[in-house]
């Protein structure tokens, strides 16, 4: 069977494909390829539909039109062993997305065990090329029970190159089957290639003259991999041995620093600001000082065109995914609006991730989605700030001083407390000693109390430590009756109260 596929590695979700241990119950000889014998409970692949537009459930468990989504209890049974693939890593509080449709990417082909069909990526639109590739793939006679898709990288490949990639994937599948038979679940059967291997496999083209690798072990690994998947170009993998760091020599460190900033300047004087939240990514376009002949409409149009190209670039560099809302500068001319939409779509054609773009709204917004497989660069590089809990904001010195004064007043009314020692950030201490001096003095006079305010330059902006003593210098238990703030610290039992995040 020959089929067309819209995406290189997209497969319909298998909500109920049973992949049991006996699926691989076979003798494996050298050179022999395992042939999965799949069974389904409640429905089979033909009933579900095999691909786009056939009514079957899509990846992520979305049912097709006219086809009810099966109940999970009708699909799996307790204790059943299932072979699954992580198709999207967990992000934040969301767990990973799994599929029982396995896809293993090579350089030019994608192997799909259990899906008995071959096809060509829909991204290859030239009909002559599609026909030639289908004929080559048919002549290669892939083993029954194993499906293959020709990726866009294989558009100009000959039969020998596709045969080499097919053999590589078959050897890899044999190794996986051996591990499945040997290991006890749950166990990791296969892990996607490392970044260097994946980059060579997915992005290398004949236009690239040299791939520099500076780490000896990584170079050896890259060279070995290139000998297997693209022996013709293996000599283009070279070991970088200069004293100057590789990233500094080619200005990559500067680019890395730039993509970690929220504000990205545009050549014409404007900028875009990228805000990443839990729900979506918001991108705002600002014109700055740019003006096009005092024509506001033309200024907005030219700036939006430039911003559209930069947005597409930043989405790839930062690996941003999910829902993305682009707030472009308002335009009135419908031709200009369509032009910005077209510019964004054209710029995203280079993106390997799947994207869907809606028309510009009356508010100047373009909503879109981008395939998210792994956490973005920001989530991978940064961790949540211990001072602000990821909000990017901390309380002002005035706000913290008011909170400290409430606790001092609370402690002043406790019996047996003679001295209160407060350690806070320098800014908070400065505010207390200057703006709250009269209130503190009044408390000391009315209750024969001593209050010490100590500033600590190493303290966090919202950190505080309050210690109470009696007349003999012994610590006195101080229990706060205030309810804990939603994101604030708990009041510990004992003579001290430590606040802050």
Backbone torsions as a table, in degrees:
resi	resn	phi	psi	omega
1	UNK	NA	135.1	176.9
2	UNK	-113.9	131.6	-177.8
3	UNK	-132.6	160.2	174.5
4	UNK	-99.9	140.9	-178.9
5	UNK	-126.8	131.5	-177.3
6	UNK	-71.0	-39.7	-176.8
7	UNK	-117.7	155.0	-174.8
8	UNK	-65.8	-38.4	-176.5
9	UNK	-125.7	11.5	-178.2
10	UNK	-81.0	132.3	178.1
11	UNK	-130.5	148.7	175.6
12	UNK	-64.1	143.7	-177.5
13	UNK	-69.4	137.9	175.3
14	UNK	-100.5	101.3	-179.8
15	UNK	-79.0	-17.3	-173.9
16	UNK	-142.4	16.5	179.0
17	UNK	-70.6	121.4	178.8
18	UNK	-85.5	124.4	174.9
19	UNK	-122.2	94.8	-175.1
20	UNK	-99.3	172.1	-179.6
21	UNK	-61.7	-35.9	-178.5
22	UNK	-71.5	-9.4	175.5
23	UNK	-58.8	-31.4	-177.0
24	UNK	-110.4	25.2	-177.7
25	UNK	-80.1	85.1	-176.2
26	UNK	-155.8	158.6	174.1
27	UNK	-82.2	134.1	-175.7
28	UNK	-114.4	106.3	177.5
29	UNK	-93.8	163.7	177.6
30	UNK	-61.2	128.0	179.3
31	UNK	86.4	-10.7	179.8
32	UNK	-86.6	140.0	-178.5
33	UNK	-104.2	128.4	179.0
34	UNK	-64.0	142.1	-179.1
35	UNK	-116.9	102.3	-177.4
36	UNK	-61.7	137.5	174.2
37	UNK	-113.0	94.9	-173.5
38	UNK	-87.3	149.7	175.2
39	UNK	-132.0	149.7	-178.3
40	UNK	-125.0	147.1	176.0
41	UNK	-106.4	122.8	174.4
42	UNK	91.5	-35.1	178.3
43	UNK	-163.4	156.5	179.8
44	UNK	-118.0	-178.9	-173.2
45	UNK	-64.3	-35.7	179.9
46	UNK	-65.3	-38.6	179.9
47	UNK	-70.8	-34.3	-179.4
48	UNK	-74.5	-25.6	-172.0
49	UNK	95.9	144.2	-172.1
50	UNK	-101.0	-4.1	-176.6
51	UNK	-177.6	-153.6	-173.4
52	UNK	-63.8	130.1	173.5
53	UNK	76.0	11.6	-177.3
54	UNK	-106.0	9.8	173.1
55	UNK	85.7	-2.9	-179.1
56	UNK	-80.5	163.8	177.9
57	UNK	-63.9	139.3	179.1
58	UNK	-87.4	170.2	177.0
59	UNK	-57.4	136.9	-177.2
60	UNK	96.8	0.0	174.8
61	UNK	87.5	12.7	-179.4
62	UNK	-82.4	124.6	-177.5
63	UNK	-73.7	153.0	176.4
64	UNK	-79.9	174.2	-178.9
65	UNK	-66.5	130.7	176.0
66	UNK	79.2	0.2	-179.7
67	UNK	-117.3	117.5	-179.6
68	UNK	-69.3	145.9	176.8
69	UNK	-73.9	126.8	-176.8
70	UNK	-69.5	150.5	176.0
71	UNK	-76.4	141.3	-176.0
72	UNK	-61.9	-32.6	180.0
73	UNK	-71.3	-17.0	176.2
74	UNK	-90.4	-6.1	-174.8
75	UNK	-104.2	-48.0	-178.2
76	UNK	-118.2	158.4	174.5
77	UNK	-123.8	154.1	-177.8
78	UNK	-60.3	133.8	178.9
79	UNK	86.2	-4.3	-179.2
80	UNK	-72.9	136.9	176.4
81	UNK	-88.6	129.6	-176.0
82	UNK	-130.1	133.5	175.2
83	UNK	-87.9	118.7	-176.9
84	UNK	-127.5	159.7	177.1
85	UNK	-125.4	135.2	175.4
86	UNK	-78.6	113.5	-179.0
87	UNK	-100.4	-11.0	175.8
88	UNK	-152.3	126.6	-179.0
89	UNK	-70.6	154.8	175.8
90	UNK	-66.6	140.9	-179.3
91	UNK	-131.4	122.3	-179.8
92	UNK	62.2	-123.4	179.7
93	UNK	-88.7	-4.0	-179.3
94	UNK	-87.4	131.7	178.8
95	UNK	-77.7	171.7	179.5
96	UNK	-69.4	154.9	176.8
97	UNK	-97.9	129.9	-177.1
98	UNK	-114.2	154.8	175.3
99	UNK	-142.9	146.4	174.7
100	UNK	-93.7	0.5	169.6
101	UNK	-87.9	109.2	-176.0
102	UNK	-87.4	134.4	175.4
103	UNK	-134.4	129.2	-178.4
104	UNK	-122.7	116.6	-174.7
105	UNK	-86.8	131.9	167.7
106	UNK	-103.4	-161.9	180.0
107	UNK	-76.3	-42.8	-177.2
108	UNK	-115.6	-15.8	-175.7
109	UNK	-127.2	160.3	170.7
110	UNK	-121.9	124.8	178.6
111	UNK	-91.1	133.0	178.8
112	UNK	-128.7	91.7	180.0
113	UNK	-60.0	136.5	176.6
114	UNK	86.3	-8.3	179.7
115	UNK	-107.9	98.9	-169.0
116	UNK	-81.9	71.7	178.4
117	UNK	-159.3	160.3	174.8
118	UNK	-124.8	154.8	-177.0
119	UNK	-162.3	178.1	-179.6
120	UNK	-128.4	138.1	179.2
121	UNK	-56.4	137.6	177.3
122	UNK	-66.3	-17.3	177.7
123	UNK	-68.1	-18.9	171.9
124	UNK	-86.2	103.6	-171.2
125	UNK	-98.5	-17.3	179.9
126	UNK	-68.4	119.1	-174.2
127	UNK	-65.3	-37.2	178.8
128	UNK	-64.1	-42.6	178.9
129	UNK	-65.5	-39.5	179.7
130	UNK	-63.2	-44.7	179.9
131	UNK	-63.2	-41.8	179.7
132	UNK	-63.8	-43.4	-178.7
133	UNK	-67.4	-39.4	177.5
134	UNK	-62.5	-40.0	179.8
135	UNK	-65.8	-42.3	178.7
136	UNK	-63.0	-45.7	-177.1
137	UNK	-65.6	-35.2	176.6
138	UNK	-66.2	-41.1	179.9
139	UNK	-66.2	-26.5	179.0
140	UNK	-70.3	-17.8	176.8
141	UNK	51.7	66.8	177.5
142	UNK	-59.5	147.4	179.3
143	UNK	-57.9	146.8	178.4
144	UNK	-64.5	144.0	179.8
145	UNK	91.2	-7.5	178.7
146	UNK	-120.0	125.3	179.2
147	UNK	-98.5	154.5	179.5
148	UNK	-139.9	141.6	172.6
149	UNK	-121.2	136.1	173.5
150	UNK	-84.5	124.0	-179.3
151	UNK	-79.4	167.9	-180.0
152	UNK	-62.8	-27.9	178.2
153	UNK	-65.9	-16.2	-178.5
154	UNK	-94.0	9.7	-173.1
155	UNK	-60.6	-37.2	-177.1
156	UNK	-106.4	14.9	-176.5
157	UNK	-84.1	151.4	177.6
158	UNK	-94.3	179.3	-174.8
159	UNK	-63.4	-38.6	-178.2
160	UNK	-65.4	-41.8	-179.5
161	UNK	-65.8	-41.1	177.6
162	UNK	-67.6	-36.0	177.9
163	UNK	-63.7	-41.7	178.9
164	UNK	-62.4	-41.6	-179.8
165	UNK	-68.4	-38.2	177.8
166	UNK	-63.3	-43.6	179.2
167	UNK	-62.7	-39.2	178.2
168	UNK	-61.4	-44.4	-179.8
169	UNK	-68.3	-36.0	178.7
170	UNK	-66.6	-40.4	177.1
171	UNK	-63.7	-40.4	178.8
172	UNK	-63.9	-40.2	179.3
173	UNK	-65.6	-37.1	176.6
174	UNK	-61.6	-43.4	178.2
175	UNK	-61.3	-41.8	-180.0
176	UNK	-63.7	-41.6	-179.6
177	UNK	-63.9	-40.4	177.5
178	UNK	-60.8	-40.7	179.4
179	UNK	-67.5	-37.7	178.9
180	UNK	-62.3	-40.9	-178.3
181	UNK	-73.9	-26.2	-174.1
182	UNK	-90.2	-40.1	-171.9
183	UNK	-86.0	152.5	176.1
184	UNK	-98.1	133.3	-177.8
185	UNK	-72.8	150.9	-3.1
186	UNK	-79.8	141.4	-178.8
187	UNK	-154.0	152.8	176.0
188	UNK	-83.9	123.2	-178.7
189	UNK	-91.6	-41.8	-175.5
190	UNK	-153.8	141.7	176.5
191	UNK	-122.0	138.1	179.2
192	UNK	-54.2	150.0	-177.6
193	UNK	-56.8	156.0	177.9
194	UNK	-66.6	172.6	-172.4
195	UNK	-61.0	-41.0	-178.0
196	UNK	-65.2	-48.0	178.7
197	UNK	-61.4	-43.7	-178.9
198	UNK	-64.2	-38.4	179.6
199	UNK	-65.5	-45.2	178.4
200	UNK	-62.8	-43.9	-177.3
201	UNK	-64.7	-42.2	-169.1
202	UNK	-96.9	-24.3	-172.5
203	UNK	-117.1	-14.2	-177.8
204	UNK	-69.4	134.8	173.3
205	UNK	-132.8	167.8	-178.7
206	UNK	-65.8	-15.2	178.9
207	UNK	-74.5	-16.8	-178.7
208	UNK	-83.1	123.0	-177.1
209	UNK	-80.4	-40.6	-173.6
210	UNK	-146.8	140.9	169.9
211	UNK	-114.6	115.0	-179.2
212	UNK	-92.6	132.7	175.5
213	UNK	-128.9	125.4	-173.5
214	UNK	-96.2	-15.9	-177.3
215	UNK	-97.2	126.0	-172.9
216	UNK	-55.4	-48.0	-178.6
217	UNK	-65.2	-40.8	178.3
218	UNK	-64.9	-37.6	178.0
219	UNK	-63.3	-45.0	179.5
220	UNK	-61.6	-40.7	179.2
221	UNK	-66.3	-43.8	180.0
222	UNK	-64.8	-40.0	179.7
223	UNK	-65.2	-42.2	178.9
224	UNK	-63.4	-43.9	-179.8
225	UNK	-64.2	-41.8	-179.1
226	UNK	-65.8	-32.0	176.7
227	UNK	-63.8	-28.9	-178.7
228	UNK	-82.5	-48.9	-170.6
229	UNK	-94.9	-22.9	-179.9
230	UNK	-150.9	66.1	-175.6
231	UNK	-58.3	-27.6	-179.2
232	UNK	-63.2	-31.2	-175.8
233	UNK	-109.7	12.6	-176.5
234	UNK	-61.5	-28.6	-179.0
235	UNK	-72.3	-5.7	178.2
236	UNK	-87.0	-7.4	173.6
237	UNK	-84.6	116.6	-174.8
238	UNK	-128.6	149.6	-178.0
239	UNK	-89.7	122.0	178.9
240	UNK	-85.6	116.9	-173.4
241	UNK	-124.7	16.8	179.1
242	UNK	-75.8	160.6	-178.8
243	UNK	-72.7	-34.3	178.4
244	UNK	-71.0	131.6	179.5
245	UNK	-55.0	142.2	-175.8
246	UNK	-58.5	-45.4	-177.1
247	UNK	-66.4	-34.2	178.6
248	UNK	-71.7	-37.7	-177.8
249	UNK	-60.6	-38.0	-176.7
250	UNK	-105.0	13.0	174.4
251	UNK	71.0	22.5	-176.7
252	UNK	-77.4	-33.8	179.1
253	UNK	-57.8	-40.7	179.5
254	UNK	-64.7	-39.8	178.5
255	UNK	-66.3	-39.6	178.8
256	UNK	-62.5	-42.8	178.4
257	UNK	-63.2	-35.6	-176.6
258	UNK	-70.3	-38.6	-176.7
259	UNK	-77.2	-3.5	175.8
260	UNK	-95.2	1.9	179.1
261	UNK	-95.6	149.4	179.3
262	UNK	-73.4	-37.2	-174.9
263	UNK	-101.5	126.7	-179.6
264	UNK	-117.4	115.7	179.8
265	UNK	-70.8	148.2	176.4
266	UNK	-106.1	150.1	-176.2
267	UNK	-57.8	-29.9	-175.4
268	UNK	-85.7	1.1	176.6
269	UNK	112.9	-14.6	178.0
270	UNK	-87.7	-164.5	-179.6
271	UNK	-161.5	163.8	169.9
272	UNK	-123.7	145.1	-179.9
273	UNK	-119.9	126.3	-176.2
274	UNK	-110.2	122.1	177.3
275	UNK	-118.9	120.3	179.7
276	UNK	-102.2	122.0	179.2
277	UNK	-119.2	178.0	179.1
278	UNK	-66.3	-35.3	-174.1
279	UNK	-88.6	-37.2	-174.1
280	UNK	-161.0	174.7	173.9
281	UNK	-110.2	125.0	179.4
282	UNK	-107.3	130.3	179.8
283	UNK	-124.7	122.5	-177.3
284	UNK	-110.8	134.9	179.7
285	UNK	-104.1	126.6	178.6
286	UNK	-118.6	136.7	-177.8
287	UNK	-79.2	-25.0	-179.2
288	UNK	62.7	-132.5	-176.8
289	UNK	-93.4	0.5	-176.1
290	UNK	-72.7	134.0	175.3
291	UNK	-139.2	133.0	-179.7
292	UNK	-103.5	91.2	176.9
293	UNK	53.6	39.3	178.3
294	UNK	58.4	22.9	179.3
295	UNK	-106.4	107.2	-174.8
296	UNK	-63.2	-40.5	-178.8
297	UNK	-65.2	-45.2	-179.8
298	UNK	-67.7	-36.8	176.7
299	UNK	-59.9	-47.4	-180.0
300	UNK	-62.1	-42.2	-177.5
301	UNK	-64.7	-49.2	-178.3
302	UNK	-63.6	-40.7	179.8
303	UNK	-67.4	-40.0	179.5
304	UNK	-66.0	-37.5	177.7
305	UNK	-61.8	-45.3	179.7
306	UNK	-66.8	-39.5	179.7
307	UNK	-65.5	-37.3	-179.5
308	UNK	-60.3	-43.1	179.2
309	UNK	-66.9	-39.5	-179.8
310	UNK	-71.6	-35.1	177.5
311	UNK	-60.9	-46.2	179.3
312	UNK	-60.0	-40.0	179.3
313	UNK	-66.3	-44.2	-178.7
314	UNK	-67.5	-34.4	178.1
315	UNK	-61.6	-39.8	178.7
316	UNK	-71.2	-46.1	-176.8
317	UNK	-63.6	-40.2	-176.4
318	UNK	-90.8	-7.5	-179.0
319	UNK	55.2	47.5	178.7
320	UNK	-82.8	138.3	-179.0
321	UNK	-141.1	-178.7	-177.5
322	UNK	86.8	-150.7	179.3
323	UNK	-81.3	130.2	-179.4
324	UNK	-127.9	127.5	179.3
325	UNK	-114.8	119.1	-179.7
326	UNK	-103.2	119.1	-179.6
327	UNK	-98.3	93.7	-179.7
328	UNK	-83.4	164.2	176.8
329	UNK	-68.0	137.0	-175.9
330	UNK	-59.0	137.1	176.2
331	UNK	-132.1	148.2	179.4
332	UNK	-101.1	-34.4	-176.4
333	UNK	-71.3	123.4	-179.3
334	UNK	-63.9	-33.7	178.4
335	UNK	-63.9	-37.4	177.9
336	UNK	-67.2	-40.3	178.8
337	UNK	-61.7	-46.5	179.2
338	UNK	-64.4	-34.1	179.1
339	UNK	-64.8	-38.9	178.1
340	UNK	-68.3	-41.6	176.8
341	UNK	-58.8	-45.8	-178.9
342	UNK	-64.2	-39.8	179.4
343	UNK	-63.2	-39.8	179.1
344	UNK	-67.6	-42.7	178.9
345	UNK	-63.7	-43.2	179.8
346	UNK	-63.5	-39.9	-179.1
347	UNK	-67.9	-28.1	-178.4
348	UNK	-86.0	-3.4	179.3
349	UNK	-64.6	-26.9	178.6
350	UNK	-77.4	-12.5	-175.5
351	UNK	-75.4	128.0	178.9
352	UNK	-75.8	-23.3	178.5
353	UNK	-76.7	149.2	178.3
354	UNK	-72.9	137.2	179.2
355	UNK	-132.1	152.2	174.2
356	UNK	-136.9	126.7	-173.8
357	UNK	-120.6	131.4	175.3
358	UNK	-93.2	166.0	178.2
359	UNK	-70.3	156.4	-179.9
360	UNK	-66.3	135.9	-176.2
361	UNK	-86.5	174.5	179.4
362	UNK	-66.9	-15.4	178.0
363	UNK	-94.5	6.7	179.9
364	UNK	80.7	18.2	-178.6
365	UNK	-99.9	139.9	170.2
366	UNK	-116.7	112.5	177.9
367	UNK	-90.8	141.2	-179.4
368	UNK	-153.0	165.6	173.1
369	UNK	-127.2	148.7	176.6
370	UNK	-133.9	135.8	-178.3
371	UNK	-55.7	128.8	179.0
372	UNK	-118.4	114.6	-178.4
373	UNK	-104.9	-35.1	-178.2
374	UNK	-137.1	166.0	178.2
375	UNK	-58.0	150.5	-179.4
376	UNK	-66.5	169.2	178.8
377	UNK	-58.3	-39.7	-179.0
378	UNK	-61.6	-44.7	-178.9
379	UNK	-71.5	-25.4	179.9
380	UNK	-80.2	-34.2	-174.1
381	UNK	-89.8	-36.4	-173.5
382	UNK	-107.2	155.0	171.0
383	UNK	-118.1	164.0	-176.9
384	UNK	-64.3	135.2	-179.5
385	UNK	-66.2	129.7	-179.0
386	UNK	-73.0	-18.7	-178.9
387	UNK	-85.1	-40.3	-174.1
388	UNK	-112.5	1.8	-178.9
389	UNK	57.1	32.3	175.8
390	UNK	85.2	0.7	-178.4
391	UNK	-80.2	-22.8	-175.7
392	UNK	82.4	5.8	-177.9
393	UNK	-133.3	145.2	171.8
394	UNK	-130.0	160.3	-179.2
395	UNK	-66.5	148.5	177.1
396	UNK	-72.4	165.4	176.7
397	UNK	-59.5	-37.1	179.3
398	UNK	-65.6	-45.9	-179.0
399	UNK	-62.9	-43.6	178.4
400	UNK	-65.4	-35.7	179.4
401	UNK	-63.9	-40.0	178.0
402	UNK	-62.8	-40.9	179.3
403	UNK	-66.1	-41.6	178.5
404	UNK	-63.7	-41.0	-179.8
405	UNK	-62.8	-37.8	178.1
406	UNK	-61.9	-41.7	-179.8
407	UNK	-69.8	-36.8	176.8
408	UNK	-63.5	-43.3	178.5
409	UNK	-63.3	-38.4	178.7
410	UNK	-64.0	-44.2	-179.9
411	UNK	-68.0	-32.6	-178.1
412	UNK	-64.3	-24.8	-178.9
413	UNK	-91.3	1.6	177.2
414	UNK	-85.7	139.0	178.9
415	UNK	-71.6	143.3	175.2
416	UNK	88.3	-5.3	-179.6
417	UNK	-92.7	121.7	-178.4
418	UNK	-110.8	-31.3	-178.4
419	UNK	-137.3	137.7	178.8
420	UNK	-121.6	125.9	178.9
421	UNK	-112.6	125.0	-176.6
422	UNK	-119.2	123.4	174.6
423	UNK	-112.4	122.3	-177.4
424	UNK	-141.0	175.9	175.4
425	UNK	-61.9	152.4	-177.1
426	UNK	-55.1	-41.4	-178.6
427	UNK	-64.0	-39.8	179.5
428	UNK	-68.7	-42.3	178.8
429	UNK	-61.7	-41.3	179.2
430	UNK	-62.1	-41.8	-180.0
431	UNK	-66.1	-43.1	-178.9
432	UNK	-63.6	-43.6	-175.7
433	UNK	-74.3	-19.6	-179.2
434	UNK	-105.8	-47.2	-175.1
435	UNK	-90.4	-25.1	-176.3
436	UNK	-112.4	15.9	-176.3
437	UNK	-60.8	-42.8	-177.9
438	UNK	-64.8	-42.0	-179.7
439	UNK	-64.7	-41.3	179.1
440	UNK	-65.6	-42.0	178.9
441	UNK	-63.5	-38.0	179.2
442	UNK	-63.8	-41.0	177.8
443	UNK	-64.5	-41.4	-179.2
444	UNK	-64.0	-40.2	-178.5
445	UNK	-71.6	-40.0	-175.1
446	UNK	-73.9	-28.6	-174.7
447	UNK	-121.1	15.6	-176.8
448	UNK	48.1	54.8	-172.5
449	UNK	-119.1	147.1	173.7
450	UNK	-113.4	127.3	179.9
451	UNK	-119.6	122.0	178.5
452	UNK	-110.6	125.9	177.6
453	UNK	-108.8	120.1	-177.4
454	UNK	-119.5	122.7	176.8
455	UNK	-88.8	137.3	-179.5
456	UNK	-125.6	115.4	-178.9
457	UNK	-65.8	-22.5	-179.1
458	UNK	-88.3	-4.6	-178.9
459	UNK	-75.4	151.0	175.3
460	UNK	-71.8	157.3	-177.2
461	UNK	-55.7	-32.2	-177.7
462	UNK	-107.6	12.1	-178.5
463	UNK	-86.0	139.2	175.5
464	UNK	-147.2	150.0	176.5
465	UNK	-135.4	119.9	-178.7
466	UNK	-117.0	122.5	-179.9
467	UNK	-122.8	131.6	-178.1
468	UNK	-112.0	142.9	-178.8
469	UNK	-131.8	153.4	173.5
470	UNK	-91.8	-172.8	-176.6
471	UNK	-65.6	-22.8	-179.3
472	UNK	-91.4	2.1	178.9
473	UNK	86.5	7.9	178.0
474	UNK	-85.7	143.9	178.4
475	UNK	-67.6	139.8	-179.3
476	UNK	-111.7	134.1	177.9
477	UNK	-62.5	131.8	-178.2
478	UNK	-124.4	109.6	-179.7
479	UNK	-106.4	125.4	179.2
480	UNK	-86.7	136.8	177.0
481	UNK	-96.2	-0.2	179.6
482	UNK	-74.9	142.4	175.1
483	UNK	-68.7	146.4	-180.0
484	UNK	-68.7	140.1	177.2
485	UNK	-67.5	154.5	-177.4
486	UNK	-54.5	-37.8	-178.9
487	UNK	-118.9	10.9	-176.4
488	UNK	-87.1	179.3	-177.9
489	UNK	-81.8	160.5	175.0
490	UNK	-84.4	149.5	176.4
491	UNK	-82.7	116.0	-178.6
492	UNK	-77.9	155.4	175.2
493	UNK	-76.3	141.7	179.0
494	UNK	130.4	-171.1	-176.4
495	UNK	-82.4	-9.1	-176.9
496	UNK	-113.4	153.6	171.7
497	UNK	-128.7	115.0	-179.7
498	UNK	-105.4	122.6	179.2
499	UNK	-114.5	172.1	178.4
500	UNK	112.7	169.0	-178.5
501	UNK	-115.2	NA	NA
